[in-house]
Amino acid sequence: MSQIVEMPALPLEELLRSFPKEGPGNTTAKVYRLLRQLIVEVRLLPGRALPEKEVAAILNVSKTPVREAIIRLSEEGLVKVVPQGGTFVATIEVQRYIEACFIRFRLESGAAAEAAKRHTLEDLGRLELSLNQQIEAVANEDYTRFFELDEDFHRVIFSTARLSGVWAFVNQAKGEIDRMRHLKMVFGVRRTGEVIHEHRDIIDAIRAASPDDAVAAMTRHLGSLEAKITELSRDPKLWSYIESINATTTGKRKPRRSLT
């Protein structure tokens, strides 16, 4: 049996101290972005309680924006609200991960094809800049930065395809993908070298104005649903961690029984 890796649960106050006082969006949007980032980066661990009152007090905001942010996170499947039982970070569900992969595969392949048809020299420059920054991040072993740049690369593809609104939908749908990717980083599962080569192939296909080649390059990059399942099963520590988290958080989701 593989050893189960324990991940430390930091105090809620320490995790929430990075709440942005300034920046775009209203208070609800800021609370949502912070909580989503902490969940996706697996700093707010699966099963962790998110008491609305406590979160509001730490952030020094009213309960309304916290409640609204939690509703949005619940709609994305990242938070579970149990009637009379509390609010918890959702467990990691492989089925939800596979469904998110399906959405991403279909939409990003289509975006790559459209980018090949509609790109400008400026678009290609942005893609090249992103790729060069990814190469630099890997050279510096800054994998958090690489993750951010990888995200930006795919955002730019949708922008190049003149489908920025679709990227917003994909980004919302793929929360479980991002959480799984961060878990892989924690467990040392990385394929940064392959990703950089695949990104190069995607840029070359877009530059050549070949929609078919762009779709093929994106498909090779994202893989298939079968490949994603196989990839997960190759790391027993990762599987053990997911199973242990799901087992230990089941009881936390049960509603409290009335005493009356």
C-alpha positions as a Markdown table, in Angstrom:
| # | Residue | x | y | z |
|---|---|---|---|---|
| 1 | Met | 0.0 | 0.0 | 0.0 |
| 2 | Ser | 1.2 | 3.5 | -0.8 |
| 3 | Gln | 1.6 | 5.9 | 2.1 |
| 4 | Ile | -1.1 | 8.6 | 2.4 |
| 5 | Val | 0.3 | 12.1 | 2.2 |
| 6 | Glu | -0.9 | 14.5 | 4.9 |
| 7 | Met | -1.4 | 18.1 | 3.9 |
| 8 | Pro | -1.4 | 20.7 | 6.6 |
| 9 | Ala | -4.6 | 22.7 | 7.3 |
| 10 | Leu | -3.5 | 26.2 | 7.9 |
| 11 | Pro | -5.7 | 28.5 | 10.2 |
| 12 | Leu | -8.5 | 30.2 | 8.2 |
| 13 | Glu | -7.3 | 33.6 | 9.3 |
| 14 | Glu | -3.8 | 33.0 | 7.8 |
| 15 | Leu | -5.3 | 31.8 | 4.5 |
| 16 | Leu | -7.6 | 34.7 | 4.1 |
| 17 | Arg | -5.1 | 37.4 | 5.0 |
| 18 | Ser | -4.4 | 38.0 | 1.3 |
| 19 | Phe | -7.9 | 39.4 | 0.7 |
| 20 | Pro | -7.5 | 42.3 | -1.8 |
| 21 | Lys | -8.7 | 45.6 | -0.5 |
| 22 | Glu | -8.3 | 47.2 | -3.9 |
| 23 | Gly | -8.7 | 45.8 | -7.4 |
| 24 | Pro | -11.5 | 45.1 | -10.0 |
| 25 | Gly | -15.0 | 44.0 | -9.0 |
| 26 | Asn | -17.2 | 44.5 | -6.0 |
| 27 | Thr | -16.8 | 42.9 | -2.6 |
| 28 | Thr | -18.6 | 39.7 | -3.7 |
| 29 | Ala | -16.3 | 39.3 | -6.7 |
| 30 | Lys | -13.2 | 39.7 | -4.6 |
| 31 | Val | -14.4 | 37.2 | -1.9 |
| 32 | Tyr | -15.3 | 34.7 | -4.7 |
| 33 | Arg | -11.9 | 35.0 | -6.4 |
| 34 | Leu | -10.0 | 34.6 | -3.1 |
| 35 | Leu | -12.0 | 31.6 | -1.9 |
| 36 | Arg | -11.9 | 30.0 | -5.4 |
| 37 | Gln | -8.1 | 30.5 | -5.7 |
| 38 | Leu | -7.6 | 28.9 | -2.2 |
| 39 | Ile | -9.8 | 25.9 | -3.1 |
| 40 | Val | -8.3 | 25.4 | -6.5 |
| 41 | Glu | -4.7 | 25.6 | -5.2 |
| 42 | Val | -5.7 | 23.1 | -2.5 |
| 43 | Arg | -4.8 | 25.5 | 0.3 |
| 44 | Leu | -8.4 | 25.2 | 1.5 |
| 45 | Leu | -8.5 | 21.5 | 1.8 |
| 46 | Pro | -11.4 | 19.2 | 0.7 |
| 47 | Gly | -13.8 | 18.9 | 3.6 |
| 48 | Arg | -12.7 | 22.1 | 5.3 |
| 49 | Ala | -15.5 | 24.0 | 6.9 |
| 50 | Leu | -16.2 | 27.5 | 5.7 |
| 51 | Pro | -18.4 | 29.2 | 8.3 |
| 52 | Glu | -20.0 | 32.2 | 6.7 |
| 53 | Lys | -19.9 | 34.3 | 9.9 |
| 54 | Glu | -16.2 | 33.6 | 10.6 |
| 55 | Val | -15.1 | 34.3 | 7.0 |
| 56 | Ala | -17.0 | 37.6 | 7.0 |
| 57 | Ala | -15.4 | 38.6 | 10.3 |
| 58 | Ile | -11.8 | 37.7 | 9.1 |
| 59 | Leu | -12.3 | 39.6 | 5.9 |
| 60 | Asn | -14.0 | 42.5 | 7.7 |
| 61 | Val | -17.0 | 42.4 | 5.3 |
| 62 | Ser | -20.7 | 41.8 | 5.8 |
| 63 | Lys | -22.1 | 38.2 | 5.5 |
| 64 | Thr | -24.0 | 39.1 | 2.3 |
| 65 | Pro | -21.0 | 39.1 | -0.1 |
| 66 | Val | -19.6 | 35.9 | 1.6 |
| 67 | Arg | -23.0 | 34.2 | 1.1 |
| 68 | Glu | -23.2 | 35.2 | -2.5 |
| 69 | Ala | -19.6 | 34.1 | -3.2 |
| 70 | Ile | -20.4 | 30.7 | -1.6 |
| 71 | Ile | -23.5 | 30.3 | -3.8 |
| 72 | Arg | -21.3 | 30.8 | -6.9 |
| 73 | Leu | -18.7 | 28.3 | -5.7 |
| 74 | Ser | -21.5 | 25.9 | -4.9 |
| 75 | Glu | -22.8 | 26.2 | -8.5 |
| 76 | Glu | -19.3 | 25.3 | -9.7 |
| 77 | Gly | -19.2 | 22.2 | -7.5 |
| 78 | Leu | -16.3 | 23.5 | -5.4 |
| 79 | Val | -18.3 | 24.0 | -2.2 |
| 80 | Lys | -21.1 | 21.9 | -0.6 |
| 81 | Val | -23.8 | 23.6 | 1.5 |
| 82 | Val | -25.5 | 21.2 | 3.8 |
| 83 | Pro | -28.8 | 22.4 | 5.2 |
| 84 | Gln | -28.4 | 22.8 | 9.0 |
| 85 | Gly | -25.0 | 21.2 | 8.6 |
| 86 | Gly | -22.7 | 24.0 | 7.4 |
| 87 | Thr | -20.6 | 24.8 | 4.4 |
| 88 | Phe | -17.6 | 22.8 | 3.3 |
| 89 | Val | -15.0 | 22.7 | 0.6 |
| 90 | Ala | -16.2 | 19.9 | -1.8 |
| 91 | Thr | -14.5 | 16.6 | -2.0 |
| 92 | Ile | -12.5 | 15.8 | -5.1 |
| 93 | Glu | -14.8 | 13.8 | -7.4 |
| 94 | Val | -13.2 | 12.1 | -10.4 |
| 95 | Gln | -16.5 | 12.1 | -12.3 |
| 96 | Arg | -16.8 | 15.9 | -12.0 |
| 97 | Tyr | -13.2 | 16.1 | -13.2 |
| 98 | Ile | -13.9 | 13.9 | -16.2 |
| 99 | Glu | -17.0 | 16.0 | -17.1 |
| 100 | Ala | -14.9 | 19.2 | -16.9 |
| 101 | Cys | -12.3 | 17.6 | -19.1 |
| 102 | Phe | -15.0 | 16.8 | -21.7 |
| 103 | Ile | -16.2 | 20.4 | -21.8 |
| 104 | Arg | -12.6 | 21.7 | -22.1 |
| 105 | Phe | -11.6 | 19.3 | -24.9 |
| 106 | Arg | -14.6 | 20.2 | -27.1 |
| 107 | Leu | -14.4 | 24.0 | -26.6 |
| 108 | Glu | -10.7 | 24.5 | -26.7 |
| 109 | Ser | -10.3 | 22.4 | -29.9 |
| 110 | Gly | -12.9 | 24.6 | -31.5 |
| 111 | Ala | -11.2 | 27.8 | -30.3 |
| 112 | Ala | -7.9 | 26.6 | -31.7 |
| 113 | Ala | -9.5 | 26.1 | -35.1 |
| 114 | Glu | -11.1 | 29.6 | -35.0 |
| 115 | Ala | -7.7 | 31.1 | -33.9 |
| 116 | Ala | -6.1 | 29.6 | -37.0 |
| 117 | Lys | -8.7 | 31.4 | -39.1 |
| 118 | Arg | -8.8 | 34.8 | -37.3 |
| 119 | His | -5.3 | 35.5 | -35.8 |
| 120 | Thr | -3.3 | 38.6 | -36.3 |
| 121 | Leu | 0.4 | 39.3 | -36.0 |
| 122 | Glu | -0.4 | 40.9 | -32.6 |
| 123 | Asp | -2.1 | 37.7 | -31.5 |
| 124 | Leu | 0.9 | 35.6 | -32.5 |
| 125 | Gly | 3.2 | 37.9 | -30.6 |
| 126 | Arg | 1.1 | 37.5 | -27.4 |
| 127 | Leu | 1.3 | 33.7 | -27.8 |
| 128 | Glu | 5.0 | 33.7 | -28.4 |
| 129 | Leu | 5.6 | 36.0 | -25.4 |
| 130 | Ser | 3.5 | 33.6 | -23.2 |
| 131 | Leu | 5.5 | 30.6 | -24.4 |
| 132 | Asn | 8.9 | 32.3 | -23.8 |
| 133 | Gln | 7.7 | 33.2 | -20.2 |
| 134 | Gln | 6.7 | 29.6 | -19.7 |
| 135 | Ile | 10.2 | 28.4 | -20.7 |
| 136 | Glu | 11.7 | 30.9 | -18.3 |
| 137 | Ala | 9.5 | 29.8 | -15.4 |
| 138 | Val | 10.4 | 26.1 | -15.9 |
| 139 | Ala | 14.1 | 27.1 | -16.1 |
| 140 | Asn | 13.7 | 28.8 | -12.7 |
| 141 | Glu | 11.6 | 25.9 | -11.3 |
| 142 | Asp | 8.8 | 28.3 | -10.6 |
| 143 | Tyr | 5.9 | 25.9 | -11.2 |
| 144 | Thr | 3.3 | 28.2 | -9.7 |
| 145 | Arg | 4.2 | 30.8 | -12.2 |
| 146 | Phe | 4.2 | 28.2 | -15.0 |
| 147 | Phe | 0.7 | 27.3 | -14.0 |
| 148 | Glu | -0.4 | 30.9 | -14.3 |
| 149 | Leu | 1.3 | 31.3 | -17.6 |
| 150 | Asp | -0.3 | 28.1 | -18.9 |
| 151 | Glu | -3.7 | 29.5 | -18.0 |
| 152 | Asp | -2.9 | 32.8 | -19.8 |
| 153 | Phe | -1.8 | 30.9 | -22.9 |
| 154 | His | -5.1 | 29.2 | -23.3 |
| 155 | Arg | -7.0 | 32.5 | -22.5 |
| 156 | Val | -5.0 | 34.2 | -25.3 |
| 157 | Ile | -6.1 | 31.4 | -27.7 |
| 158 | Phe | -9.8 | 32.2 | -27.0 |
| 159 | Ser | -9.0 | 35.9 | -27.4 |
| 160 | Thr | -7.3 | 35.1 | -30.7 |
| 161 | Ala | -10.4 | 33.2 | -31.8 |
| 162 | Arg | -12.5 | 36.2 | -30.8 |
| 163 | Leu | -14.3 | 34.0 | -28.3 |
| 164 | Ser | -13.3 | 35.6 | -25.0 |
| 165 | Gly | -16.7 | 35.1 | -23.5 |
| 166 | Val | -16.4 | 31.4 | -24.1 |
| 167 | Trp | -13.1 | 31.3 | -22.1 |
| 168 | Ala | -15.0 | 32.8 | -19.2 |
| 169 | Phe | -17.4 | 29.8 | -19.3 |
| 170 | Val | -14.5 | 27.3 | -19.7 |
| 171 | Asn | -12.7 | 28.8 | -16.8 |
| 172 | Gln | -15.7 | 28.5 | -14.6 |
| 173 | Ala | -16.4 | 24.9 | -15.6 |
| 174 | Lys | -12.8 | 23.7 | -15.1 |
| 175 | Gly | -12.4 | 24.3 | -11.4 |
| 176 | Glu | -12.0 | 20.6 | -10.7 |
| 177 | Ile | -9.4 | 20.3 | -13.5 |
| 178 | Asp | -7.3 | 23.1 | -11.9 |
| 179 | Arg | -7.6 | 21.6 | -8.5 |
| 180 | Met | -6.4 | 18.2 | -9.8 |
| 181 | Arg | -3.5 | 20.0 | -11.6 |
| 182 | His | -2.4 | 21.6 | -8.3 |
| 183 | Leu | -2.7 | 18.3 | -6.5 |
| 184 | Lys | -0.4 | 16.8 | -9.2 |
| 185 | Met | 2.1 | 19.5 | -8.5 |
| 186 | Val | 2.0 | 18.7 | -4.8 |
| 187 | Phe | 2.7 | 15.1 | -5.6 |
| 188 | Gly | 5.4 | 15.9 | -8.1 |
| 189 | Val | 3.5 | 14.9 | -11.2 |
| 190 | Arg | 4.7 | 17.3 | -13.8 |
| 191 | Arg | 5.0 | 17.3 | -17.6 |
| 192 | Thr | 6.2 | 20.9 | -18.2 |
| 193 | Gly | 8.6 | 19.9 | -20.9 |
| 194 | Glu | 5.9 | 18.2 | -22.9 |
| 195 | Val | 3.5 | 21.1 | -22.4 |
| 196 | Ile | 6.0 | 23.6 | -23.8 |
| 197 | His | 6.5 | 21.5 | -26.9 |
| 198 | Glu | 2.8 | 21.0 | -27.3 |
| 199 | His | 2.2 | 24.8 | -27.0 |
| 200 | Arg | 4.8 | 25.3 | -29.7 |
| 201 | Asp | 2.9 | 23.0 | -32.0 |
| 202 | Ile | -0.3 | 24.9 | -31.3 |
| 203 | Ile | 1.3 | 28.2 | -32.2 |
| 204 | Asp | 2.8 | 26.8 | -35.3 |
| 205 | Ala | -0.6 | 25.5 | -36.5 |
| 206 | Ile | -2.3 | 28.8 | -35.8 |
| 207 | Arg | 0.5 | 30.7 | -37.6 |
| 208 | Ala | 0.1 | 28.4 | -40.6 |
| 209 | Ala | -3.6 | 29.3 | -40.7 |
| 210 | Ser | -4.5 | 25.5 | -40.6 |
| 211 | Pro | -7.6 | 24.8 | -38.6 |
| 212 | Asp | -7.2 | 21.1 | -38.9 |
| 213 | Asp | -3.6 | 21.1 | -37.7 |
| 214 | Ala | -4.6 | 23.5 | -34.8 |
| 215 | Val | -7.4 | 21.0 | -33.7 |
| 216 | Ala | -4.9 | 18.1 | -34.0 |
| 217 | Ala | -2.3 | 20.0 | -32.0 |
| 218 | Met | -4.8 | 21.0 | -29.3 |
| 219 | Thr | -6.1 | 17.4 | -29.1 |
| 220 | Arg | -2.6 | 16.0 | -28.6 |
| 221 | His | -2.0 | 18.6 | -25.9 |
| 222 | Leu | -5.2 | 18.0 | -23.9 |
| 223 | Gly | -5.4 | 14.3 | -24.5 |
| 224 | Ser | -8.5 | 12.1 | -24.3 |
| 225 | Leu | -10.8 | 11.2 | -21.4 |
| 226 | Glu | -9.3 | 7.7 | -21.4 |
| 227 | Ala | -5.8 | 9.2 | -21.1 |
| 228 | Lys | -6.8 | 11.4 | -18.2 |
| 229 | Ile | -8.1 | 8.4 | -16.3 |
| 230 | Thr | -5.0 | 6.4 | -17.0 |
| 231 | Glu | -2.8 | 9.3 | -16.0 |
| 232 | Leu | -4.5 | 9.5 | -12.6 |
| 233 | Ser | -4.3 | 5.8 | -12.0 |
| 234 | Arg | -0.5 | 5.8 | -12.5 |
| 235 | Asp | 0.1 | 7.6 | -9.3 |
| 236 | Pro | -1.1 | 5.5 | -6.3 |
| 237 | Lys | -0.3 | 8.3 | -3.8 |
| 238 | Leu | -2.6 | 10.7 | -5.5 |
| 239 | Trp | -5.4 | 8.1 | -5.6 |
| 240 | Ser | -4.8 | 7.3 | -2.0 |
| 241 | Tyr | -5.0 | 10.9 | -1.0 |
| 242 | Ile | -8.3 | 11.5 | -2.9 |
| 243 | Glu | -9.8 | 8.4 | -1.4 |
| 244 | Ser | -8.7 | 9.3 | 2.1 |
| 245 | Ile | -10.1 | 12.8 | 1.8 |
| 246 | Asn | -13.4 | 11.5 | 0.5 |
| 247 | Ala | -13.7 | 9.0 | 3.3 |
| 248 | Thr | -12.8 | 11.4 | 6.1 |
| 249 | Thr | -15.2 | 14.2 | 5.0 |
| 250 | Thr | -18.3 | 12.1 | 4.5 |
| 251 | Gly | -19.5 | 12.7 | 8.1 |
| 252 | Lys | -19.0 | 16.4 | 7.9 |
| 253 | Arg | -21.7 | 16.7 | 5.2 |
| 254 | Lys | -24.5 | 15.2 | 7.3 |
| 255 | Pro | -27.1 | 17.7 | 8.5 |
| 256 | Arg | -27.4 | 18.1 | 12.2 |
| 257 | Arg | -30.3 | 16.3 | 13.8 |
| 258 | Ser | -32.9 | 18.5 | 15.6 |
| 259 | Leu | -33.0 | 18.2 | 19.3 |
| 260 | Thr | -36.7 | 19.0 | 19.4 |
